[in-house]
Amino acid sequence: MSKIPFLLMDWTKIPKEEHKGATGNSFWQTLQYEGLRVRIVEYSAGYLADHWCKKGHIVHCLEGEVINEHENGEKNLLKAGMTYIVSDEMSSHRSVASENVKLLIIDGDFLKR
Protein backbone atom coordinates (compact mmCIF):
# COMPACT_ATOMS: atom_id res chain seq x y z
CA MET A 1 0.00 0.00 0.00
CA SER A 2 1.27 3.46 -0.83
CA LYS A 3 1.90 6.04 1.86
CA ILE A 4 -0.66 8.83 1.90
CA PRO A 5 0.34 12.29 3.08
CA PHE A 6 -2.09 14.31 5.18
CA LEU A 7 -5.14 14.80 3.02
CA LEU A 8 -8.21 16.90 3.68
CA MET A 9 -11.15 15.61 1.62
CA ASP A 10 -13.86 18.01 0.51
CA TRP A 11 -16.53 15.56 -0.62
CA THR A 12 -18.53 18.41 -2.21
CA LYS A 13 -15.78 18.65 -4.87
CA ILE A 14 -15.62 14.95 -5.70
CA PRO A 15 -17.98 14.08 -8.57
CA LYS A 16 -20.66 11.42 -8.15
CA GLU A 17 -20.71 8.36 -10.42
CA GLU A 18 -24.03 6.60 -10.93
CA HIS A 19 -24.17 2.80 -10.63
CA LYS A 20 -27.42 0.97 -11.35
CA GLY A 21 -28.60 -1.74 -8.98
CA ALA A 22 -30.99 -4.58 -9.76
CA THR A 23 -33.48 -1.91 -8.65
CA GLY A 24 -32.70 1.70 -7.81
CA ASN A 25 -29.37 3.47 -8.15
CA SER A 26 -26.25 4.14 -6.17
CA PHE A 27 -24.01 7.19 -6.43
CA TRP A 28 -20.32 6.90 -5.57
CA GLN A 29 -17.79 9.57 -4.72
CA THR A 30 -14.45 7.76 -4.76
CA LEU A 31 -10.88 8.41 -3.71
CA GLN A 32 -8.61 5.64 -5.00
CA TYR A 33 -5.07 4.96 -3.85
CA GLU A 34 -2.81 1.97 -4.31
CA GLY A 35 -4.39 -0.71 -2.11
CA LEU A 36 -7.05 1.61 -0.63
CA ARG A 37 -10.43 2.92 -1.76
CA VAL A 38 -12.50 5.43 0.24
CA ARG A 39 -16.05 6.22 -0.89
CA ILE A 40 -19.19 8.06 0.07
CA VAL A 41 -21.99 5.92 -1.37
CA GLU A 42 -25.64 6.91 -1.55
CA TYR A 43 -28.42 4.43 -2.31
CA SER A 44 -31.78 5.57 -3.62
CA ALA A 45 -34.98 4.38 -1.97
CA GLY A 46 -35.77 0.93 -3.35
CA TYR A 47 -32.13 0.06 -4.06
CA LEU A 48 -31.13 -3.61 -4.36
CA ALA A 49 -27.53 -4.49 -5.26
CA ASP A 50 -27.20 -6.36 -8.55
CA HIS A 51 -24.67 -8.90 -7.21
CA TRP A 52 -23.48 -10.78 -4.12
CA CYS A 53 -20.27 -9.17 -2.89
CA LYS A 54 -17.41 -11.11 -1.27
CA LYS A 55 -15.11 -8.11 -0.91
CA GLY A 56 -14.12 -6.87 2.53
CA HIS A 57 -15.32 -3.46 3.69
CA ILE A 58 -15.56 -1.11 6.60
CA VAL A 59 -19.01 0.43 6.21
CA HIS A 60 -20.26 3.28 8.38
CA CYS A 61 -23.85 4.48 7.96
CA LEU A 62 -24.01 8.28 7.89
CA GLU A 63 -27.73 8.71 7.13
CA GLY A 64 -30.74 6.40 6.85
CA GLU A 65 -30.56 2.65 7.21
CA VAL A 66 -29.69 -0.30 5.00
CA ILE A 67 -30.26 -4.04 5.26
CA ASN A 68 -27.29 -6.27 4.55
CA GLU A 69 -28.55 -9.56 3.17
CA HIS A 70 -26.24 -12.55 3.27
CA GLU A 71 -26.42 -15.32 0.71
CA ASN A 72 -27.09 -17.77 3.57
CA GLY A 73 -30.35 -15.90 4.37
CA GLU A 74 -29.11 -13.89 7.36
CA LYS A 75 -30.01 -10.17 7.42
CA ASN A 76 -28.51 -7.32 9.43
CA LEU A 77 -29.87 -3.78 9.79
CA LEU A 78 -27.28 -0.99 9.70
CA LYS A 79 -28.63 2.33 11.01
CA ALA A 80 -27.09 5.82 11.09
CA GLY A 81 -24.16 5.79 13.50
CA MET A 82 -23.51 2.04 13.11
CA THR A 83 -20.55 0.34 11.38
CA TYR A 84 -19.81 -3.13 10.09
CA ILE A 85 -16.47 -4.67 9.17
CA VAL A 86 -15.80 -7.80 7.13
CA SER A 87 -12.66 -9.20 5.48
CA ASP A 88 -12.45 -10.41 1.88
CA GLU A 89 -14.09 -13.81 1.25
CA MET A 90 -15.62 -13.96 4.77
CA SER A 91 -19.17 -13.13 3.64
CA SER A 92 -21.33 -13.06 0.55
CA HIS A 93 -23.53 -10.01 1.05
CA ARG A 94 -25.58 -7.36 -0.75
CA SER A 95 -27.32 -4.13 0.22
CA VAL A 96 -31.05 -3.43 0.25
CA ALA A 97 -32.38 0.06 0.96
CA SER A 98 -36.05 0.91 1.40
CA GLU A 99 -35.16 4.58 1.97
CA ASN A 100 -32.32 6.89 0.88
CA VAL A 101 -29.07 5.92 2.58
CA LYS A 102 -25.61 7.53 2.80
CA LEU A 103 -22.58 5.41 3.72
CA LEU A 104 -18.84 5.85 4.18
CA ILE A 105 -17.15 2.74 2.76
CA ILE A 106 -13.45 1.91 3.08
CA ASP A 107 -11.88 -1.14 1.50
CA GLY A 108 -8.49 -2.27 0.38
CA ASP A 109 -5.59 -4.65 0.71
CA PHE A 110 -5.62 -4.51 4.51
CA LEU A 111 -8.86 -6.56 4.47
CA LYS A 112 -7.41 -9.45 2.48
CA ARG A 113 -7.39 -12.81 4.28
Backbone as JSON Lines, residues from 0, in Angstrom:
{"i":0,"aa":"M","n":[0.84,-1.16,0.0],"ca":[0.0,0.0,0.0],"c":[0.9,1.24,0.0]}
{"i":1,"aa":"S","n":[0.49,2.24,-0.77],"ca":[1.27,3.46,-0.83],"c":[1.07,4.28,0.44]}
{"i":2,"aa":"K","n":[2.02,5.14,0.71],"ca":[1.9,6.04,1.86],"c":[1.11,7.26,1.41]}
{"i":3,"aa":"I","n":[0.2,7.7,2.24],"ca":[-0.66,8.83,1.9],"c":[-0.31,9.99,2.82]}
{"i":4,"aa":"P","n":[0.08,11.14,2.24],"ca":[0.34,12.29,3.08],"c":[-0.97,12.81,3.67]}
{"i":5,"aa":"F","n":[-0.88,13.72,4.61],"ca":[-2.09,14.31,5.18],"c":[-2.96,14.81,4.05]}
{"i":6,"aa":"L","n":[-4.22,14.44,4.09],"ca":[-5.14,14.8,3.02],"c":[-6.45,15.24,3.63]}
{"i":7,"aa":"L","n":[-6.91,16.39,3.26],"ca":[-8.21,16.9,3.68],"c":[-9.15,16.7,2.5]}
{"i":8,"aa":"M","n":[-10.23,15.92,2.7],"ca":[-11.15,15.61,1.62],"c":[-12.37,16.51,1.7]}
{"i":9,"aa":"D","n":[-12.64,17.22,0.63],"ca":[-13.86,18.01,0.51],"c":[-14.78,17.24,-0.43]}
{"i":10,"aa":"W","n":[-15.67,16.45,0.17],"ca":[-16.53,15.56,-0.62],"c":[-17.43,16.34,-1.58]}
{"i":11,"aa":"T","n":[-17.68,17.62,-1.31],"ca":[-18.53,18.41,-2.21],"c":[-17.84,18.63,-3.57]}
{"i":12,"aa":"K","n":[-16.53,18.43,-3.62],"ca":[-15.78,18.65,-4.87],"c":[-15.47,17.36,-5.61]}
{"i":13,"aa":"I","n":[-15.88,16.24,-5.05],"ca":[-15.62,14.95,-5.7],"c":[-16.88,14.55,-6.46]}
{"i":14,"aa":"P","n":[-16.78,14.38,-7.77],"ca":[-17.98,14.08,-8.57],"c":[-18.61,12.73,-8.19]}
{"i":15,"aa":"K","n":[-19.91,12.65,-8.41],"ca":[-20.66,11.42,-8.15],"c":[-20.78,10.61,-9.43]}
{"i":16,"aa":"E","n":[-20.52,9.31,-9.31],"ca":[-20.71,8.36,-10.42],"c":[-21.96,7.55,-10.13]}
{"i":17,"aa":"E","n":[-22.82,7.4,-11.11],"ca":[-24.03,6.6,-10.93],"c":[-23.75,5.14,-11.27]}
{"i":18,"aa":"H","n":[-24.26,4.25,-10.41],"ca":[-24.17,2.8,-10.63],"c":[-25.58,2.24,-10.44]}
{"i":19,"aa":"K","n":[-26.07,1.55,-11.43],"ca":[-27.42,0.97,-11.35],"c":[-27.39,-0.31,-10.53]}
{"i":20,"aa":"G","n":[-28.41,-0.49,-9.7],"ca":[-28.6,-1.74,-8.98],"c":[-29.57,-2.62,-9.74]}
{"i":21,"aa":"A","n":[-29.92,-3.77,-9.18],"ca":[-30.99,-4.58,-9.76],"c":[-32.26,-3.75,-9.78]}
{"i":22,"aa":"T","n":[-32.46,-2.96,-8.7],"ca":[-33.48,-1.91,-8.65],"c":[-32.82,-0.7,-8.01]}
{"i":23,"aa":"G","n":[-33.25,0.47,-8.37],"ca":[-32.7,1.7,-7.81],"c":[-31.29,1.98,-8.3]}
{"i":24,"aa":"N","n":[-30.7,3.02,-7.74],"ca":[-29.37,3.47,-8.15],"c":[-28.5,3.74,-6.94]}
{"i":25,"aa":"S","n":[-27.2,3.69,-7.17],"ca":[-26.25,4.14,-6.17],"c":[-25.38,5.22,-6.81]}
{"i":26,"aa":"F","n":[-24.87,6.11,-5.98],"ca":[-24.01,7.19,-6.43],"c":[-22.75,7.14,-5.59]}
{"i":27,"aa":"W","n":[-21.61,7.06,-6.25],"ca":[-20.32,6.9,-5.57],"c":[-19.47,8.14,-5.76]}
{"i":28,"aa":"Q","n":[-18.87,8.6,-4.68],"ca":[-17.79,9.57,-4.72],"c":[-16.57,8.81,-4.22]}
{"i":29,"aa":"T","n":[-15.54,8.69,-5.05],"ca":[-14.45,7.76,-4.76],"c":[-13.09,8.43,-4.76]}
{"i":30,"aa":"L","n":[-12.31,8.09,-3.74],"ca":[-10.88,8.41,-3.71],"c":[-10.16,7.08,-3.78]}
{"i":31,"aa":"Q","n":[-9.3,6.9,-4.77],"ca":[-8.61,5.64,-5.0],"c":[-7.11,5.83,-4.84]}
{"i":32,"aa":"Y","n":[-6.51,4.99,-4.04],"ca":[-5.07,4.96,-3.85],"c":[-4.62,3.53,-4.06]}
{"i":33,"aa":"E","n":[-3.32,3.33,-4.18],"ca":[-2.81,1.97,-4.31],"c":[-3.19,1.19,-3.05]}
{"i":34,"aa":"G","n":[-4.01,0.15,-3.22],"ca":[-4.39,-0.71,-2.11],"c":[-5.43,-0.15,-1.17]}
{"i":35,"aa":"L","n":[-6.05,0.99,-1.51],"ca":[-7.05,1.61,-0.63],"c":[-8.07,2.38,-1.45]}
{"i":36,"aa":"R","n":[-9.35,2.17,-1.12],"ca":[-10.43,2.92,-1.76],"c":[-11.32,3.47,-0.65]}
{"i":37,"aa":"V","n":[-11.63,4.76,-0.73],"ca":[-12.5,5.43,0.24],"c":[-13.64,6.04,-0.55]}
{"i":38,"aa":"R","n":[-14.89,5.74,-0.12],"ca":[-16.05,6.22,-0.89],"c":[-17.15,6.74,0.03]}
{"i":39,"aa":"I","n":[-17.87,7.73,-0.45],"ca":[-19.19,8.06,0.07],"c":[-20.14,7.45,-0.96]}
{"i":40,"aa":"V","n":[-21.05,6.6,-0.48],"ca":[-21.99,5.92,-1.37],"c":[-23.4,6.24,-0.9]}
{"i":41,"aa":"E","n":[-24.23,6.65,-1.83],"ca":[-25.64,6.91,-1.55],"c":[-26.49,5.91,-2.33]}
{"i":42,"aa":"Y","n":[-27.45,5.31,-1.66],"ca":[-28.42,4.43,-2.31],"c":[-29.76,5.15,-2.37]}
{"i":43,"aa":"S","n":[-30.43,5.02,-3.5],"ca":[-31.78,5.57,-3.62],"c":[-32.76,4.66,-2.89]}
{"i":44,"aa":"A","n":[-33.91,5.21,-2.55],"ca":[-34.98,4.38,-1.97],"c":[-35.31,3.27,-2.97]}
{"i":45,"aa":"G","n":[-35.47,2.06,-2.48],"ca":[-35.77,0.93,-3.35],"c":[-34.55,0.27,-3.97]}
{"i":46,"aa":"Y","n":[-33.36,0.62,-3.5],"ca":[-32.13,0.06,-4.06],"c":[-31.95,-1.4,-3.64]}
{"i":47,"aa":"L","n":[-31.55,-2.23,-4.6],"ca":[-31.13,-3.61,-4.36],"c":[-29.87,-3.83,-5.2]}
{"i":48,"aa":"A","n":[-28.78,-4.23,-4.55],"ca":[-27.53,-4.49,-5.26],"c":[-27.75,-5.55,-6.34]}
{"i":49,"aa":"D","n":[-27.02,-5.43,-7.42],"ca":[-27.2,-6.36,-8.55],"c":[-26.28,-7.57,-8.47]}
{"i":50,"aa":"H","n":[-25.58,-7.75,-7.34],"ca":[-24.67,-8.9,-7.21],"c":[-24.44,-9.19,-5.72]}
{"i":51,"aa":"W","n":[-23.95,-10.41,-5.45],"ca":[-23.48,-10.78,-4.12],"c":[-22.02,-10.4,-4.05]}
{"i":52,"aa":"C","n":[-21.63,-9.67,-3.03],"ca":[-20.27,-9.17,-2.89],"c":[-19.5,-10.01,-1.87]}
{"i":53,"aa":"K","n":[-18.27,-10.37,-2.2],"ca":[-17.41,-11.11,-1.27],"c":[-16.21,-10.28,-0.84]}
{"i":54,"aa":"K","n":[-16.21,-9.01,-1.24],"ca":[-15.11,-8.11,-0.91],"c":[-15.24,-7.64,0.54]}
{"i":55,"aa":"G","n":[-14.12,-7.41,1.18],"ca":[-14.12,-6.87,2.53],"c":[-14.37,-5.38,2.52]}
{"i":56,"aa":"H","n":[-15.01,-4.89,3.56],"ca":[-15.32,-3.46,3.69],"c":[-15.33,-3.06,5.15]}
{"i":57,"aa":"I","n":[-15.13,-1.78,5.38],"ca":[-15.56,-1.11,6.6],"c":[-16.66,-0.17,6.12]}
{"i":58,"aa":"V","n":[-17.86,-0.36,6.65],"ca":[-19.01,0.43,6.21],"c":[-19.6,1.15,7.41]}
{"i":59,"aa":"H","n":[-19.66,2.47,7.32],"ca":[-20.26,3.28,8.38],"c":[-21.46,4.0,7.8]}
{"i":60,"aa":"C","n":[-22.62,3.86,8.43],"ca":[-23.85,4.48,7.96],"c":[-23.92,5.92,8.47]}
{"i":61,"aa":"L","n":[-23.95,6.86,7.55],"ca":[-24.01,8.28,7.89],"c":[-25.45,8.77,8.02]}
{"i":62,"aa":"E","n":[-26.33,8.29,7.14],"ca":[-27.73,8.71,7.13],"c":[-28.6,7.54,6.68]}
{"i":63,"aa":"G","n":[-29.79,7.43,7.26],"ca":[-30.74,6.4,6.85],"c":[-30.41,5.06,7.46]}
{"i":64,"aa":"E","n":[-30.86,4.01,6.78],"ca":[-30.56,2.65,7.21],"c":[-30.6,1.72,6.01]}
{"i":65,"aa":"V","n":[-29.83,0.65,6.1],"ca":[-29.69,-0.3,5.0],"c":[-29.69,-1.71,5.58]}
{"i":66,"aa":"I","n":[-30.3,-2.63,4.88],"ca":[-30.26,-4.04,5.26],"c":[-29.14,-4.7,4.48]}
{"i":67,"aa":"N","n":[-28.32,-5.45,5.18],"ca":[-27.29,-6.27,4.55],"c":[-27.81,-7.7,4.53]}
{"i":68,"aa":"E","n":[-28.11,-8.17,3.34],"ca":[-28.55,-9.56,3.17],"c":[-27.32,-10.41,2.92]}
{"i":69,"aa":"H","n":[-27.32,-11.59,3.51],"ca":[-26.24,-12.55,3.27],"c":[-26.8,-13.69,2.45]}
{"i":70,"aa":"E","n":[-25.97,-14.26,1.61],"ca":[-26.42,-15.32,0.71],"c":[-26.98,-16.51,1.49]}
{"i":71,"aa":"N","n":[-26.58,-16.68,2.75],"ca":[-27.09,-17.77,3.57],"c":[-28.46,-17.45,4.19]}
{"i":72,"aa":"G","n":[-29.02,-16.27,3.88],"ca":[-30.35,-15.9,4.37],"c":[-30.34,-14.95,5.56]}
{"i":73,"aa":"E","n":[-29.21,-14.81,6.22],"ca":[-29.11,-13.89,7.36],"c":[-29.27,-12.45,6.88]}
{"i":74,"aa":"K","n":[-29.86,-11.59,7.74],"ca":[-30.01,-10.17,7.42],"c":[-29.59,-9.37,8.64]}
{"i":75,"aa":"N","n":[-28.92,-8.23,8.38],"ca":[-28.51,-7.32,9.43],"c":[-28.95,-5.91,9.04]}
{"i":76,"aa":"L","n":[-29.46,-5.16,10.01],"ca":[-29.87,-3.78,9.79],"c":[-28.76,-2.85,10.26]}
{"i":77,"aa":"L","n":[-28.29,-1.99,9.38],"ca":[-27.28,-0.99,9.7],"c":[-27.96,0.37,9.69]}
{"i":78,"aa":"K","n":[-27.98,1.02,10.86],"ca":[-28.63,2.33,11.01],"c":[-27.57,3.42,11.12]}
{"i":79,"aa":"A","n":[-28.0,4.68,10.95],"ca":[-27.09,5.82,11.09],"c":[-26.33,5.71,12.4]}
{"i":80,"aa":"G","n":[-25.01,5.88,12.33],"ca":[-24.16,5.79,13.5],"c":[-23.58,4.41,13.74]}
{"i":81,"aa":"M","n":[-24.01,3.41,12.96],"ca":[-23.51,2.04,13.11],"c":[-22.49,1.73,12.02]}
{"i":82,"aa":"T","n":[-21.62,0.74,12.3],"ca":[-20.55,0.34,11.38],"c":[-20.49,-1.18,11.32]}
{"i":83,"aa":"Y","n":[-20.17,-1.72,10.15],"ca":[-19.81,-3.13,10.09],"c":[-18.47,-3.28,9.39]}
{"i":84,"aa":"I","n":[-17.78,-4.36,9.74],"ca":[-16.47,-4.67,9.17],"c":[-16.47,-6.13,8.77]}
{"i":85,"aa":"V","n":[-15.94,-6.43,7.59],"ca":[-15.8,-7.8,7.13],"c":[-14.57,-7.89,6.23]}
{"i":86,"aa":"S","n":[-13.82,-8.97,6.33],"ca":[-12.66,-9.2,5.48],"c":[-13.08,-9.85,4.17]}
{"i":87,"aa":"D","n":[-12.21,-9.76,3.17],"ca":[-12.45,-10.41,1.88],"c":[-12.77,-11.89,2.08]}
{"i":88,"aa":"E","n":[-13.72,-12.39,1.31],"ca":[-14.09,-13.81,1.25],"c":[-14.68,-14.36,2.56]}
{"i":89,"aa":"M","n":[-15.05,-13.5,3.5],"ca":[-15.62,-13.96,4.77],"c":[-17.15,-13.86,4.78]}
{"i":90,"aa":"S","n":[-17.73,-13.3,3.72],"ca":[-19.17,-13.13,3.64],"c":[-19.55,-12.93,2.19]}
{"i":91,"aa":"S","n":[-20.74,-13.36,1.85],"ca":[-21.33,-13.06,0.55],"c":[-22.56,-12.23,0.86]}
{"i":92,"aa":"H","n":[-22.51,-10.94,0.57],"ca":[-23.53,-10.01,1.05],"c":[-23.95,-9.04,-0.06]}
{"i":93,"aa":"R","n":[-25.11,-8.42,0.15],"ca":[-25.58,-7.36,-0.75],"c":[-26.45,-6.39,0.05]}
{"i":94,"aa":"S","n":[-26.58,-5.19,-0.47],"ca":[-27.32,-4.13,0.22],"c":[-28.72,-3.99,-0.33]}
{"i":95,"aa":"V","n":[-29.66,-3.7,0.59],"ca":[-31.05,-3.43,0.25],"c":[-31.47,-2.19,1.02]}
{"i":96,"aa":"A","n":[-31.98,-1.19,0.3],"ca":[-32.38,0.06,0.96],"c":[-33.82,0.4,0.62]}
{"i":97,"aa":"S","n":[-34.66,0.51,1.65],"ca":[-36.05,0.91,1.4],"c":[-36.18,2.43,1.38]}
{"i":98,"aa":"E","n":[-35.18,3.12,1.95],"ca":[-35.16,4.58,1.97],"c":[-33.79,5.05,1.49]}
{"i":99,"aa":"N","n":[-33.63,6.36,1.27],"ca":[-32.32,6.89,0.88],"c":[-31.32,6.65,2.01]}
{"i":100,"aa":"V","n":[-30.12,6.27,1.62],"ca":[-29.07,5.92,2.58],"c":[-27.76,6.58,2.13]}
{"i":101,"aa":"K","n":[-26.94,6.98,3.1],"ca":[-25.61,7.53,2.8],"c":[-24.6,6.8,3.68]}
{"i":102,"aa":"L","n":[-23.57,6.24,3.04],"ca":[-22.58,5.41,3.72],"c":[-21.16,5.92,3.44]}
{"i":103,"aa":"L","n":[-20.28,5.71,4.38],"ca":[-18.84,5.85,4.18],"c":[-18.3,4.43,4.08]}
{"i":104,"aa":"I","n":[-17.65,4.1,2.97],"ca":[-17.15,2.74,2.76],"c":[-15.65,2.8,2.48]}
{"i":105,"aa":"I","n":[-14.91,2.0,3.24],"ca":[-13.45,1.91,3.08],"c":[-13.11,0.46,2.82]}
{"i":106,"aa":"D","n":[-12.34,0.22,1.76],"ca":[-11.88,-1.14,1.5],"c":[-10.5,-1.09,0.9]}
{"i":107,"aa":"G","n":[-9.84,-2.23,0.93],"ca":[-8.49,-2.27,0.38],"c":[-7.74,-3.51,0.8]}
{"i":108,"aa":"D","n":[-6.46,-3.5,0.49],"ca":[-5.59,-4.65,0.71],"c":[-5.53,-5.08,2.17]}
{"i":109,"aa":"F","n":[-5.72,-4.16,3.09],"ca":[-5.62,-4.51,4.51],"c":[-6.74,-5.46,4.96]}
{"i":110,"aa":"L","n":[-7.76,-5.65,4.13],"ca":[-8.86,-6.56,4.47],"c":[-8.73,-7.92,3.79]}
{"i":111,"aa":"K","n":[-7.62,-8.14,3.09],"ca":[-7.41,-9.45,2.48],"c":[-7.14,-10.49,3.54]}
{"i":112,"aa":"R","n":[-7.6,-11.71,3.31],"ca":[-7.39,-12.81,4.28],"c":[-6.0,-13.32,4.21]}
